[in-house]
Structures are given as structure tokens and as C-alpha cells.
Amino acid sequence: MHIYLIIARVSRTGPGESLRISIIIPALNEESCLAGLLQHLESMLPYEIIVADGRSSDATARIARQRAKLIESEPGRGRQLNAGARAATGDLLLFLHADVRLGCGSLAAIAQAAADPAVAGGNLDIIYEGGWAGRVFSRINRMRRSFGVFYGDSGIFCRTEVFKTLGGYRDWPILEDFEFARRLRRVGRVALLNAPIYVSARRWRRQGLLPTLWSWFWVQALYLAGVSPHRLARWYRNVR
């Protein structure tokens, strides 16, 4: 049986932050990204960092273990995120992928937005790396974001009490972030911040530009048409 590991490290609240932000990072075979991300986040002085490792076969767990406390959790992508949220002690939960970097001031922007009690959560403005292709993806993302469509790579955040009220993420292998964002919009105002989050170009560099765009379209379309996320997960290629 696969076991997910939760790794937590507590730091002090950064300057200008009135709310404690717990950062949760799911990871599977992310040795090429994780150390740099953790170092990057520590320099921003978040309240808490949590990493969920899905029993990686590379050095992911060792890299995380050097920096934090290790806690075990049940397997599954949705369960992994929920377990990380249960381990968190902050006022706000910020979910990040392992291949991202936050822009300067992004944590402060999240805390400032959440100072409004009407705000249930929100996300950041994705800037994809990778030259002209990255610029194309960034523009496409902004278009779909204007319609309230966003995913986990955008740095979804929400209040801890809102997360508990919603019952967390679905226990799904795919699209649990899309579905959670839809429910989040129903319980309060969602802040679509201009503060940036930088996402690596590894998906379309390995999978190809057009196949990546196509997968964005058909996975969401088939889900909305009623296809089970468990079935869709068999067709969706994970890229690391």
C-alpha cells in the first residue's frame, strides 16, 4: 500500500502579514524542484510549510525530511491535500505545486485580500515560463480565469474554516482542484489576485504545446459532460 507523507515546518509570520498562512505542497518524484521551492519559500517567511510526498522513488522524501517533521497519511491525490490541510495550523491554506515560485509580495497580497471577511479564498495570476509558448499559455489562462476557471497550479488559497466547511477536496485522482474551486465560489467572494505565481514549462516541453492545450480542453469538457474523474485519470498523463 502506498503511503503519503506529510512534512511540516513552522516559521514566523512575515512582515506585514496579519494572518498565518500554511503552505501545502503535494509532491511525487520532485527531487528536481522541491529543494529550490522550499528554499524559496523559507526566504519569504511563511508561517508554516507542509509537503505531502507520495512515496517517491527518488530523493524527494529525503530532501523534505532534511527540512521538516515527517507525518504519515493515507494515499490518494485528494486525500493527500486534505491530510496536509488537517496538519496545518494557520488561518489560511495555500496549495502550491512543486514546480512553481511565488512572486515577491504574493504572500502579503493573499493576507491583504483575506483581511476582508467576505473573501472565502482565491488564487494568483499564473505566469508560465518558456518564452513565447509561456506567454501564450499565460494569456489563455487569464481568459479562462476571467470566467472563474482555475486549477491547482494557480496557487489556490482559502480560509481554514472555509476549507473545513466545504469538506476539503474530493477523493479524486484528477480535477479535485477544479471541482474545489467551483465549490469555493459558491460560499463567498473569490479574490483573483494580480500577484504572480511562476509555473515551469516542463509540461509542454515534454508533452508538446498542442497536446497540452488539447488536454486542458478535453479533460474539463469530458468531466462537465459527466465522465468520472477516475476514468479520466487513466487517460491523463502526469508530467514531472
C-alpha positions as a Markdown table, in Angstrom:
| # | Residue | x | y | z |
|---|---|---|---|---|
| 1 | Met | 0.0 | 0.0 | 0.0 |
| 2 | His | 1.2 | 3.5 | -0.9 |
| 3 | Ile | 1.6 | 5.9 | 2.0 |
| 4 | Tyr | 1.7 | 9.7 | 1.6 |
| 5 | Leu | 3.9 | 11.6 | 4.0 |
| 6 | Ile | 3.2 | 15.0 | 5.4 |
| 7 | Ile | 6.2 | 17.1 | 6.2 |
| 8 | Ala | 5.7 | 20.3 | 8.2 |
| 9 | Arg | 7.9 | 23.1 | 9.3 |
| 10 | Val | 6.9 | 26.2 | 11.3 |
| 11 | Ser | 8.4 | 29.6 | 10.7 |
| 12 | Arg | 7.4 | 33.1 | 11.9 |
| 13 | Thr | 4.9 | 35.3 | 10.3 |
| 14 | Gly | 6.4 | 37.6 | 7.6 |
| 15 | Pro | 6.4 | 41.3 | 7.7 |
| 16 | Gly | 3.0 | 42.9 | 7.1 |
| 17 | Glu | 1.1 | 39.6 | 7.4 |
| 18 | Ser | -1.9 | 39.7 | 9.8 |
| 19 | Leu | -3.0 | 36.2 | 9.0 |
| 20 | Arg | -1.0 | 33.0 | 9.4 |
| 21 | Ile | -0.5 | 31.2 | 6.0 |
| 22 | Ser | 0.1 | 27.5 | 5.9 |
| 23 | Ile | 1.6 | 26.3 | 2.6 |
| 24 | Ile | 0.8 | 22.8 | 1.4 |
| 25 | Ile | 2.8 | 21.2 | -1.4 |
| 26 | Pro | 1.9 | 17.8 | -2.9 |
| 27 | Ala | 5.0 | 16.0 | -4.3 |
| 28 | Leu | 5.8 | 12.8 | -6.1 |
| 29 | Asn | 9.3 | 12.3 | -7.5 |
| 30 | Glu | 10.0 | 16.0 | -7.4 |
| 31 | Glu | 13.7 | 16.0 | -6.4 |
| 32 | Ser | 14.5 | 18.4 | -9.3 |
| 33 | Cys | 12.1 | 21.0 | -8.0 |
| 34 | Leu | 11.4 | 20.6 | -4.3 |
| 35 | Ala | 14.7 | 21.8 | -2.7 |
| 36 | Gly | 14.6 | 25.0 | -4.7 |
| 37 | Leu | 11.0 | 25.6 | -3.9 |
| 38 | Leu | 11.4 | 25.1 | -0.1 |
| 39 | Gln | 14.4 | 27.4 | -0.1 |
| 40 | His | 12.5 | 30.0 | -2.0 |
| 41 | Leu | 9.5 | 29.8 | 0.4 |
| 42 | Glu | 11.6 | 29.9 | 3.5 |
| 43 | Ser | 13.1 | 33.1 | 2.3 |
| 44 | Met | 9.6 | 34.6 | 2.2 |
| 45 | Leu | 9.0 | 33.6 | 5.9 |
| 46 | Pro | 5.6 | 31.9 | 5.7 |
| 47 | Tyr | 4.0 | 30.7 | 9.0 |
| 48 | Glu | 4.1 | 27.1 | 8.0 |
| 49 | Ile | 5.2 | 24.8 | 5.1 |
| 50 | Ile | 3.7 | 21.3 | 4.6 |
| 51 | Val | 4.9 | 18.9 | 1.9 |
| 52 | Ala | 3.0 | 15.7 | 1.0 |
| 53 | Asp | 5.2 | 13.0 | -0.5 |
| 54 | Gly | 3.5 | 10.1 | -2.3 |
| 55 | Arg | 6.3 | 7.6 | -1.5 |
| 56 | Ser | 8.6 | 8.9 | -4.2 |
| 57 | Ser | 11.2 | 6.6 | -5.7 |
| 58 | Asp | 13.8 | 9.5 | -5.9 |
| 59 | Ala | 15.2 | 11.8 | -3.3 |
| 60 | Thr | 12.0 | 13.8 | -2.7 |
| 61 | Ala | 11.3 | 12.4 | 0.8 |
| 62 | Arg | 15.0 | 12.8 | 1.8 |
| 63 | Ile | 15.1 | 16.5 | 0.7 |
| 64 | Ala | 11.9 | 17.2 | 2.6 |
| 65 | Arg | 12.9 | 15.2 | 5.7 |
| 66 | Gln | 16.0 | 17.4 | 6.0 |
| 67 | Arg | 13.8 | 20.5 | 6.4 |
| 68 | Ala | 10.8 | 19.4 | 8.3 |
| 69 | Lys | 8.8 | 17.0 | 10.5 |
| 70 | Leu | 7.5 | 13.8 | 8.9 |
| 71 | Ile | 3.9 | 12.6 | 9.3 |
| 72 | Glu | 2.2 | 9.7 | 7.5 |
| 73 | Ser | -1.2 | 10.0 | 5.7 |
| 74 | Glu | -3.5 | 7.8 | 3.6 |
| 75 | Pro | -2.8 | 7.6 | -0.2 |
| 76 | Gly | -4.7 | 9.4 | -2.9 |
| 77 | Arg | -4.4 | 12.8 | -4.5 |
| 78 | Gly | -7.5 | 14.3 | -2.9 |
| 79 | Arg | -6.7 | 12.7 | 0.4 |
| 80 | Gln | -3.1 | 13.9 | 0.2 |
| 81 | Leu | -4.3 | 17.5 | 0.0 |
| 82 | Asn | -6.8 | 17.0 | 2.8 |
| 83 | Ala | -4.3 | 15.4 | 5.1 |
| 84 | Gly | -2.0 | 18.4 | 4.5 |
| 85 | Ala | -4.8 | 20.7 | 5.4 |
| 86 | Arg | -5.6 | 18.7 | 8.6 |
| 87 | Ala | -1.9 | 19.0 | 9.6 |
| 88 | Ala | -2.0 | 22.8 | 9.1 |
| 89 | Thr | -2.4 | 25.2 | 12.0 |
| 90 | Gly | -2.6 | 28.5 | 10.1 |
| 91 | Asp | -5.6 | 30.8 | 9.4 |
| 92 | Leu | -5.2 | 30.4 | 5.6 |
| 93 | Leu | -4.3 | 27.4 | 3.4 |
| 94 | Leu | -2.2 | 28.0 | 0.3 |
| 95 | Phe | -1.8 | 25.0 | -2.0 |
| 96 | Leu | 1.2 | 25.0 | -4.3 |
| 97 | His | 2.6 | 22.6 | -6.9 |
| 98 | Ala | 6.3 | 21.7 | -6.6 |
| 99 | Asp | 7.3 | 23.4 | -9.9 |
| 100 | Val | 6.2 | 26.9 | -9.0 |
| 101 | Arg | 7.7 | 30.1 | -7.5 |
| 102 | Leu | 5.8 | 32.9 | -5.8 |
| 103 | Gly | 6.3 | 36.4 | -6.9 |
| 104 | Cys | 7.7 | 39.0 | -4.5 |
| 105 | Gly | 4.8 | 40.2 | -2.3 |
| 106 | Ser | 2.4 | 37.3 | -3.2 |
| 107 | Leu | 2.0 | 36.1 | 0.4 |
| 108 | Ala | 1.3 | 39.7 | 1.6 |
| 109 | Ala | -1.2 | 40.1 | -1.2 |
| 110 | Ile | -3.0 | 36.9 | -0.1 |
| 111 | Ala | -3.1 | 38.1 | 3.5 |
| 112 | Gln | -4.3 | 41.5 | 2.5 |
| 113 | Ala | -7.1 | 40.0 | 0.4 |
| 114 | Ala | -8.2 | 37.7 | 3.2 |
| 115 | Ala | -8.4 | 40.6 | 5.6 |
| 116 | Asp | -11.8 | 41.1 | 4.0 |
| 117 | Pro | -14.1 | 38.7 | 5.8 |
| 118 | Ala | -16.2 | 38.3 | 2.7 |
| 119 | Val | -13.3 | 36.7 | 0.8 |
| 120 | Ala | -13.5 | 32.9 | 1.1 |
| 121 | Gly | -10.4 | 32.3 | -0.9 |
| 122 | Gly | -8.8 | 32.9 | -4.3 |
| 123 | Asn | -5.8 | 32.4 | -6.4 |
| 124 | Leu | -2.8 | 34.1 | -8.1 |
| 125 | Asp | -2.0 | 35.2 | -11.6 |
| 126 | Ile | -0.1 | 32.5 | -13.4 |
| 127 | Ile | 3.0 | 33.4 | -15.5 |
| 128 | Tyr | 4.2 | 30.4 | -17.4 |
| 129 | Glu | 7.8 | 30.1 | -18.1 |
| 130 | Gly | 9.1 | 29.1 | -21.6 |
| 131 | Gly | 9.4 | 32.1 | -23.9 |
| 132 | Trp | 6.6 | 32.7 | -26.5 |
| 133 | Ala | 4.8 | 29.5 | -25.6 |
| 134 | Gly | 4.7 | 30.5 | -22.0 |
| 135 | Arg | 3.3 | 33.9 | -22.9 |
| 136 | Val | 0.6 | 32.1 | -25.0 |
| 137 | Phe | -0.3 | 29.8 | -22.1 |
| 138 | Ser | -0.4 | 32.8 | -19.7 |
| 139 | Arg | -2.9 | 34.7 | -21.9 |
| 140 | Ile | -5.1 | 31.6 | -22.3 |
| 141 | Asn | -5.1 | 31.1 | -18.5 |
| 142 | Arg | -6.1 | 34.7 | -17.9 |
| 143 | Met | -9.0 | 34.3 | -20.3 |
| 144 | Arg | -10.4 | 31.2 | -18.6 |
| 145 | Arg | -9.7 | 32.6 | -15.2 |
| 146 | Ser | -11.9 | 35.6 | -16.0 |
| 147 | Phe | -14.8 | 33.0 | -16.3 |
| 148 | Gly | -13.9 | 31.6 | -12.9 |
| 149 | Val | -12.0 | 28.6 | -14.2 |
| 150 | Phe | -8.7 | 27.8 | -12.4 |
| 151 | Tyr | -6.7 | 24.9 | -11.2 |
| 152 | Gly | -4.1 | 24.0 | -8.6 |
| 153 | Asp | -1.1 | 25.4 | -10.4 |
| 154 | Ser | -2.5 | 28.9 | -9.8 |
| 155 | Gly | -1.9 | 28.8 | -6.1 |
| 156 | Ile | -5.4 | 28.2 | -4.7 |
| 157 | Phe | -5.9 | 29.6 | -1.2 |
| 158 | Cys | -8.8 | 29.7 | 1.2 |
| 159 | Arg | -9.6 | 30.2 | 4.8 |
| 160 | Thr | -9.1 | 27.2 | 7.0 |
| 161 | Glu | -12.6 | 27.4 | 8.4 |
| 162 | Val | -14.0 | 27.6 | 4.9 |
| 163 | Phe | -12.0 | 24.5 | 3.8 |
| 164 | Lys | -13.5 | 22.6 | 6.7 |
| 165 | Thr | -17.0 | 23.8 | 5.9 |
| 166 | Leu | -16.6 | 22.6 | 2.3 |
| 167 | Gly | -15.3 | 19.3 | 3.5 |
| 168 | Gly | -12.0 | 19.8 | 1.7 |
| 169 | Tyr | -11.1 | 18.2 | -1.7 |
| 170 | Arg | -12.9 | 15.3 | -3.2 |
| 171 | Asp | -11.1 | 12.0 | -3.0 |
| 172 | Trp | -10.3 | 12.1 | -6.8 |
| 173 | Pro | -7.2 | 11.3 | -8.7 |
| 174 | Ile | -7.7 | 14.3 | -11.1 |
| 175 | Leu | -9.8 | 17.5 | -11.2 |
| 176 | Glu | -10.2 | 17.7 | -7.5 |
| 177 | Asp | -8.7 | 21.2 | -7.7 |
| 178 | Phe | -11.2 | 22.4 | -10.4 |
| 179 | Glu | -14.1 | 21.0 | -8.5 |
| 180 | Phe | -13.0 | 22.5 | -5.3 |
| 181 | Ala | -12.6 | 25.9 | -6.9 |
| 182 | Arg | -16.2 | 25.7 | -8.2 |
| 183 | Arg | -17.5 | 25.0 | -4.7 |
| 184 | Leu | -15.3 | 27.7 | -3.2 |
| 185 | Arg | -17.0 | 30.3 | -5.5 |
| 186 | Arg | -20.4 | 29.3 | -4.0 |
| 187 | Val | -19.6 | 30.1 | -0.4 |
| 188 | Gly | -18.0 | 33.5 | -0.6 |
| 189 | Arg | -16.1 | 36.0 | -2.8 |
| 190 | Val | -13.1 | 34.6 | -4.6 |
| 191 | Ala | -10.2 | 37.0 | -5.0 |
| 192 | Leu | -8.4 | 36.7 | -8.3 |
| 193 | Leu | -5.2 | 38.4 | -7.4 |
| 194 | Asn | -2.8 | 40.1 | -9.8 |
| 195 | Ala | 0.1 | 38.9 | -7.6 |
| 196 | Pro | 2.1 | 36.5 | -9.8 |
| 197 | Ile | 2.9 | 32.8 | -9.4 |
| 198 | Tyr | 5.6 | 31.5 | -11.8 |
| 199 | Val | 4.9 | 28.0 | -13.3 |
| 200 | Ser | 7.6 | 25.9 | -15.1 |
| 201 | Ala | 7.3 | 25.0 | -18.7 |
| 202 | Arg | 8.0 | 21.3 | -18.1 |
| 203 | Arg | 4.6 | 20.0 | -19.2 |
| 204 | Trp | 4.6 | 21.3 | -22.8 |
| 205 | Arg | 8.3 | 20.9 | -23.2 |
| 206 | Arg | 7.9 | 17.2 | -22.5 |
| 207 | Gln | 4.3 | 16.7 | -23.8 |
| 208 | Gly | 4.2 | 19.3 | -26.6 |
| 209 | Leu | 2.4 | 22.6 | -26.9 |
| 210 | Leu | -0.7 | 21.4 | -28.8 |
| 211 | Pro | -1.2 | 18.2 | -26.9 |
| 212 | Thr | -1.1 | 20.2 | -23.6 |
| 213 | Leu | -3.7 | 22.7 | -24.9 |
| 214 | Trp | -5.8 | 19.8 | -26.1 |
| 215 | Ser | -5.6 | 18.0 | -22.7 |
| 216 | Trp | -6.7 | 21.2 | -21.0 |
| 217 | Phe | -9.8 | 21.3 | -23.2 |
| 218 | Trp | -10.9 | 17.7 | -23.4 |
| 219 | Val | -10.3 | 16.8 | -19.7 |
| 220 | Gln | -12.5 | 19.6 | -18.5 |
| 221 | Ala | -15.1 | 19.1 | -21.3 |
| 222 | Leu | -15.5 | 15.4 | -20.6 |
| 223 | Tyr | -15.8 | 16.0 | -16.9 |
| 224 | Leu | -18.5 | 18.6 | -17.4 |
| 225 | Ala | -20.2 | 16.1 | -19.7 |
| 226 | Gly | -20.3 | 13.6 | -16.9 |
| 227 | Val | -17.2 | 11.4 | -17.3 |
| 228 | Ser | -15.8 | 10.2 | -14.0 |
| 229 | Pro | -12.5 | 11.8 | -12.8 |
| 230 | His | -11.4 | 8.2 | -12.0 |
| 231 | Arg | -11.9 | 7.3 | -15.6 |
| 232 | Leu | -10.3 | 10.5 | -16.9 |
| 233 | Ala | -7.2 | 9.8 | -14.8 |
| 234 | Arg | -6.4 | 6.8 | -16.9 |
| 235 | Trp | -6.0 | 9.0 | -20.0 |
| 236 | Tyr | -4.3 | 12.0 | -18.4 |
| 237 | Arg | -0.5 | 11.9 | -18.5 |
| 238 | Asn | 1.3 | 13.1 | -15.4 |
| 239 | Val | 4.5 | 15.0 | -16.3 |
| 240 | Arg | 7.4 | 15.6 | -13.9 |
